[in-house]
């Protein structure tokens, strides 16, 4: 680690022409340190001091008889060999090797990973303490601060570039809702991923993670994960091997109001079956305005608040439903993996899933026998042709014996049901969390809902692939309302 007495007040010759020709990035929050940069012509002392802690990450992937090798960057953060890099650098690798700039190689093990923020923590072991670099601790970084990027672009060997912080709080990088990136013009190319972004004192202010480029090479727009986010995630990985975030189980988008204005809440546009949102009674089109008393201004902020609360939190949410304020208590669960979240939001699964009783070699919908004769109902107002399910057919399509529902035989094109995404071969299992044992019951339930003044009902629908999802069926006239939800 760089001793406190040797922290650098380094310097760059700052003429506009030189700054532009160098074209690179970030931070020094100290005005004094920034002024020193204008008086000296080199950052060589800084680079010489920190570069021993910057490493090349070599990842070997074996796929049957094929072996491939990829490379990225990383940096040592502790004397006992903890190394930070990007998740995408080591993802899928069967063997990871850390190579120092002097050529010394160490096998590495994975301590933990977090796909949501694209971070990973590795560990190597040696006979002596490792040179390492510290996270930045200080005032907030600012646009225009100097930065230095060190890494292994294109696998050619350790390289250094200089630039400034071009922007702060960028969220237009495909890495979920948990990172507001630092944008820098320091040269970052393929192979730089996972490397450090330093300030002029040699502190790590970011983890280089992505670039924006039409060519695949640097065009002066690089993105780094801010040190606060990175250090928080790495601490969690050191402790648990993963980041344990709170999970609501609802798709969110920033609320939109009349006139096209946005902000002032997060609108629920999907509710995952069995999730905390579902169990708490949250519904599609609810607007979350505050969480545990903290106002919510948009969907990203709501996601981050929920994540930080953790999986064991019991949360009070102020919501608006049909323009009426309500208070809802939600018991959070632990957020599943990124892939599982995406599958759940697409209606394919929710983990942990309720146990299913499987039937051997269940035929697909395309090869299943025709629906046996039974009571049919043409719900004209909704555009649904439904039929009762026999016990044998229910078994053939893989439903549990304790489950009931009505089979959707056809949907009228252009109808309300078609508008919300209902299709033939689905099974309607519940209306407003009440079982639907027959088409007669379904018809009665919809009629009573309309007569009671409801604008819509919540359907639990079994999809063709066997997964379950919720859909909102508007009630226009008899079934009057708005078709606003299309299940993914």
Secondary structure as the mmCIF struct_conf table of DSSP 4:
data_model
#
loop_
_struct_conf.conf_type_id
_struct_conf.id
_struct_conf.beg_label_comp_id
_struct_conf.beg_label_asym_id
_struct_conf.beg_label_seq_id
_struct_conf.end_label_comp_id
_struct_conf.end_label_asym_id
_struct_conf.end_label_seq_id
HELX_RH_3T_P HELX_RH_3T_P1 UNK A 4 UNK A 6
HELX_RH_AL_P HELX_RH_AL_P1 UNK A 16 UNK A 22
STRN STRN1 UNK A 25 UNK A 25
HELX_RH_AL_P HELX_RH_AL_P2 UNK A 31 UNK A 37
TURN_TY1_P TURN_TY1_P1 UNK A 38 UNK A 39
BEND BEND1 UNK A 41 UNK A 41
HELX_RH_AL_P HELX_RH_AL_P3 UNK A 44 UNK A 50
HELX_RH_3T_P HELX_RH_3T_P2 UNK A 51 UNK A 53
STRN STRN2 UNK A 54 UNK A 63
TURN_TY1_P TURN_TY1_P2 UNK A 64 UNK A 65
STRN STRN3 UNK A 66 UNK A 76
BEND BEND2 UNK A 78 UNK A 78
TURN_TY1_P TURN_TY1_P3 UNK A 79 UNK A 80
STRN STRN4 UNK A 82 UNK A 85
HELX_RH_AL_P HELX_RH_AL_P4 UNK A 87 UNK A 90
TURN_TY1_P TURN_TY1_P4 UNK A 91 UNK A 92
BEND BEND3 UNK A 94 UNK A 94
STRN STRN5 UNK A 95 UNK A 100
TURN_TY1_P TURN_TY1_P5 UNK A 101 UNK A 102
BEND BEND4 UNK A 103 UNK A 103
STRN STRN6 UNK A 105 UNK A 114
TURN_TY1_P TURN_TY1_P6 UNK A 115 UNK A 118
STRN STRN7 UNK A 119 UNK A 123
BEND BEND5 UNK A 127 UNK A 128
HELX_LH_PP_P HELX_LH_PP_P1 UNK A 129 UNK A 131
HELX_LH_PP_P HELX_LH_PP_P2 UNK A 134 UNK A 134
STRN STRN8 UNK A 135 UNK A 135
HELX_LH_PP_P HELX_LH_PP_P3 UNK A 136 UNK A 136
BEND BEND6 UNK A 138 UNK A 139
HELX_LH_PP_P HELX_LH_PP_P4 UNK A 140 UNK A 141
TURN_TY1_P TURN_TY1_P7 UNK A 143 UNK A 144
STRN STRN9 UNK A 146 UNK A 151
HELX_RH_3T_P HELX_RH_3T_P3 UNK A 153 UNK A 155
BEND BEND7 UNK A 156 UNK A 156
STRN STRN10 UNK A 159 UNK A 170
BEND BEND8 UNK A 173 UNK A 175
TURN_TY1_P TURN_TY1_P8 UNK A 176 UNK A 177
BEND BEND9 UNK A 178 UNK A 178
STRN STRN11 UNK A 181 UNK A 184
BEND BEND10 UNK A 186 UNK A 186
TURN_TY1_P TURN_TY1_P9 UNK A 190 UNK A 191
TURN_TY1_P TURN_TY1_P10 UNK A 193 UNK A 194
STRN STRN12 UNK A 196 UNK A 198
TURN_TY1_P TURN_TY1_P11 UNK A 200 UNK A 201
BEND BEND11 UNK A 202 UNK A 202
STRN STRN13 UNK A 204 UNK A 211
BEND BEND12 UNK A 214 UNK A 217
BEND BEND13 UNK A 219 UNK A 220
STRN STRN14 UNK A 222 UNK A 226
HELX_RH_AL_P HELX_RH_AL_P5 UNK A 227 UNK A 240
BEND BEND14 UNK A 241 UNK A 242
STRN STRN15 UNK A 246 UNK A 247
STRN STRN16 UNK A 250 UNK A 256
HELX_RH_3T_P HELX_RH_3T_P4 UNK A 258 UNK A 260
STRN STRN17 UNK A 262 UNK A 271
TURN_TY1_P TURN_TY1_P12 UNK A 273 UNK A 274
BEND BEND15 UNK A 275 UNK A 275
HELX_RH_AL_P HELX_RH_AL_P6 UNK A 276 UNK A 279
TURN_TY1_P TURN_TY1_P13 UNK A 280 UNK A 281
TURN_TY1_P TURN_TY1_P14 UNK A 284 UNK A 285
STRN STRN18 UNK A 287 UNK A 291
TURN_TY1_P TURN_TY1_P15 UNK A 292 UNK A 293
STRN STRN19 UNK A 294 UNK A 295
BEND BEND16 UNK A 298 UNK A 298
HELX_RH_AL_P HELX_RH_AL_P7 UNK A 299 UNK A 309
TURN_TY1_P TURN_TY1_P16 UNK A 311 UNK A 312
STRN STRN20 UNK A 314 UNK A 321
TURN_TY1_P TURN_TY1_P17 UNK A 322 UNK A 323
STRN STRN21 UNK A 324 UNK A 331
STRN STRN22 UNK A 333 UNK A 334
HELX_RH_AL_P HELX_RH_AL_P8 UNK A 338 UNK A 345
TURN_TY1_P TURN_TY1_P18 UNK A 346 UNK A 347
BEND BEND17 UNK A 348 UNK A 348
BEND BEND18 UNK A 351 UNK A 352
HELX_LH_PP_P HELX_LH_PP_P5 UNK A 353 UNK A 355
TURN_TY1_P TURN_TY1_P19 UNK A 360 UNK A 361
HELX_LH_PP_P HELX_LH_PP_P6 UNK A 362 UNK A 364
TURN_TY1_P TURN_TY1_P20 UNK A 365 UNK A 367
BEND BEND19 UNK A 368 UNK A 368
HELX_LH_PP_P HELX_LH_PP_P7 UNK A 369 UNK A 372
BEND BEND20 UNK A 373 UNK A 373
STRN STRN23 UNK A 376 UNK A 379
TURN_TY1_P TURN_TY1_P21 UNK A 380 UNK A 383
STRN STRN24 UNK A 384 UNK A 388
HELX_LH_PP_P HELX_LH_PP_P8 UNK A 389 UNK A 390
HELX_RH_AL_P HELX_RH_AL_P9 UNK A 391 UNK A 396
TURN_TY1_P TURN_TY1_P22 UNK A 397 UNK A 398
TURN_TY1_P TURN_TY1_P23 UNK A 401 UNK A 402
STRN STRN25 UNK A 406 UNK A 411
TURN_TY1_P TURN_TY1_P24 UNK A 413 UNK A 414
BEND BEND21 UNK A 415 UNK A 415
HELX_RH_AL_P HELX_RH_AL_P10 UNK A 416 UNK A 419
TURN_TY1_P TURN_TY1_P25 UNK A 420 UNK A 421
TURN_TY1_P TURN_TY1_P26 UNK A 424 UNK A 425
STRN STRN26 UNK A 427 UNK A 431
TURN_TY1_P TURN_TY1_P27 UNK A 432 UNK A 433
STRN STRN27 UNK A 434 UNK A 435
BEND BEND22 UNK A 438 UNK A 438
HELX_RH_AL_P HELX_RH_AL_P11 UNK A 439 UNK A 451
TURN_TY1_P TURN_TY1_P28 UNK A 452 UNK A 453
BEND BEND23 UNK A 455 UNK A 455
STRN STRN28 UNK A 456 UNK A 462
TURN_TY1_P TURN_TY1_P29 UNK A 464 UNK A 465
BEND BEND24 UNK A 466 UNK A 466
STRN STRN29 UNK A 468 UNK A 476
TURN_TY1_P TURN_TY1_P30 UNK A 477 UNK A 478
STRN STRN30 UNK A 479 UNK A 480
BEND BEND25 UNK A 481 UNK A 481
#
